Amino acid sequence: MKKLLFLTILNFSVLMSFAQKSVILDAFTKYSIDPSILEMETKERPKDYMFDYKYTTITGNKESVTLAKYDPSKPEEERWTVISVKGKAAGASDIKAFRKNHSKPPVTARTDENTYKIEKENAESLVISYKQDAASLPAEASFMKDCRIYMTINLKTKRMEKLQSLNEKPLKIKIFNAEKLDLVVKYTYDEQEKRYFTESEDLNLIVKFLGQLAPMETISEYSNYKKI
């Protein structure tokens, strides 16, 4: 009896997942949008391209800008070359800290297909949303299970323009309690290379620190992609 109940629940879950995704796919068919933009690989940073990188951190009234280059053809510990920090040549400690903070690969996770929604549909754009499968998130990014991701698709170009992640409840991020998480990732599509490239990532956080709300922002800008 328990086995029958389990199979019934499982089948219902699969049907609901298919139904949710089919609504999105129907909209894609209607507008001649390539459904591959739903795949994880489409949104990942390319592994076989070098690029220039500008990293800006803003905390209160303090701003710091780091310029760097990334070359995946080099040994792993040397792939990041730090050019300058706050307008000055990067020192050994700057390079070590930057490489440590940027050495981990970007977080990837499966989509929970039960959560697909169409949020907005007009003459200019189609906005769909979804959540990530909690079980597929690494421990350090488990807080993302409480965020919803919004994908904006330009209906003139039929291309994805941006992904925006917004928290649906307060988050615990390492030692911080975050009241707000707003991450906007913008993309550009290269017709010659037939792929998406990340253009920028703008992360806004409001965290509680010593009982006070503190805004924090980091902006990553990518340019001059070249295949190795």
N, C-alpha and C positions, 0 to 999 in steps of 0.2 A: 504493500500500500504506500509506504514511504517512497519507494523507488518510483512508483507511478506518479505520485504527487510532485517529486523532483523533476521528472521528465516533462510533466505538464507545465510547470513553472518555467523550465528551461526553454521549452518550445514557444511559450508565450513571450518570453524575453526576446528570443530570436525574431519572432514576428514583429514585435514592437520596434526593434532595431531596424529591421528591413523597411518597415512602414515610414519611420522617421527619415531614413536616408533616401527613400524613394521620392519623397516630397522635394528634397533638394535636387536630386537627379532630374526630376521632371522639369524643375525650373531651369536647370542647366540646358536641357534639351530645347526648351522653349526659346532660350536666348543664344543657342549655339555656343555654349561655354564648355571648354575641355574639362571633363570631370577629374582629370589627373591632378588638378590643384588641391584636391582633398587629400592627396597622398603626402605622407611625412617628408619624403625625399624632395618634393618640390620646394619646400620651405627651408630646407637645410642649407647652411652656408657651404658653398662648393669646396671640396677637399683638394682639388687639383688646380687652384688658381692662387696667385699671389695678389696682394692688394695693399693700398695705402689705408691708414687707419688714424682717425682723430677721436680721442677719448676725453670727454669733458665731465668733470664732477662739480656739482653745485650744492653746497651746504650752507644754508643761511645766506650771508653776503660774501662767502668765499667761493672762488672759482679756480679750478685747476685744469689746464689743458695739456694733454700728452699726445705727441705725434709719434707714430710708429709705422713699421712695415711688416708684413707677414709673408713668408716664403716657405711653403710646405715641402719644397725640395731639399731643404736643409735638415740636419739632424734635429730631432724633436726639441731639444733644449735650446737650440739656436734659431728657431723659426721666427721668433719675434725679434726685430731690431728696433730698439727704442731710440728715437732721434732726439727728442727734446721733452722737457717737463717744465711747464710754466715759462716757456720761452728760453730756457737755458739748456745747454748740453746735458744729457742724462748721465748721472753718476752711477757707480756700480750698485749702490743700494736701490736707486730708482729702477734700474734694469731688473734686479733680482725681484723686487716687489711686484713690478708689472708682470713679469713672466710667471710668477707664482699665481697671481690673480687671474691671468688669462690662459693658463695652461690647460684647464679643463675643457673638454669639448662641449658645445652647446647642448642644453637639455633637449632630448627628444622623447616623445611619449605617444602612445596610441590614442586615437580619438574614441571617445565613448559614443558610439553611433546612436544610442538611445536619446542623446541630448541635442541632436540636430534641430535647428529652428530657422525659419525665415523671419528675419527681424524687420526688414524694410525692402520695398520693391518700388522703384519709380523709373522714370525715363533715363536717368543718368546712371543709377547704380543698383546693385543687388547686395544686400547685407545678410549674411547667414551667421549663425552662432552655434557653438558646441562647447563641450567640456572635455577635458582629457581623462583617460582611463586612469584612476587612482593607482591601480596595481602596477601600471607600467612606468610610473614616475620614480626616479631615484630618490633615496631618503632625503637628500639635501634640497630637493625641489618638491617635496610632498605637499607643501602649502598650495601648490598650483591646482590641487584638486578642488579648491574652493574659489577658483576663478573661472569666469566664462570668457571664451575667445570669440571675437567678432571679426569676420572676414568681409572686407569690402571689395566688390568686383565691379570694375568699370564696364558698363554695358555697351559702350561705343568701341572700346578696344578688345573687350571680352577677356581682360586680364585682371588678375588679382593686384590690388593696389596696396593694401595694408592689412595687418592683423593687429587687433587691439585686445589686450587681456585686462579684465577688470575683476577685482575681488568682489565676492558676493557676501562676505562676512569678514570680521577682523582676522588677521593672519599671524602666525608665529613663524618668523623668518630668522633662523639661528637664535641669537639672544634678543632679538627685537620683536616687539608686538606692533604690527603694522595695521593702522586704521584704513589706509588706502594703498592700493597698488594699481597703477595705470601704466601699462607697457604698450607702446605703439611701435610696431615694426613696419617700415615702408619698403616696398620692393619695386624693382624695375625689371622689365622683360627685355632681353636682348634677342632680337629677331635672328641675328646671324648665328649666335650660339645656341639658340632654341632652348633658353632656360631663364629662370628667375635669378636675380642677384639681390642680396640685401643691400639696401641703400642707407638705412639708418635704423637705430633702435633708441627710443627715448623712454627711459624708465623714471616715473615719478612715484615716490613713496612718501607717506606721512607716517612716522613711527613715534612711539612713546619713548622718551628718553628722560630719565630722572623726573618722571611725572609730567613732563611737558610734551606737547606735540611738536615734532621737528620735521620739516619738509626736507627731502633729499632728492636730487635728480642726477642721473647719469645719462649722457648722450654719446652713442657710438656712431661714427660716420665712416662709411666704406667707399672707396673710390679706386679708379685705375686698375680694375681687375685684369689680370693677364694669365692666360693658361700656361702652365709650366710644361 
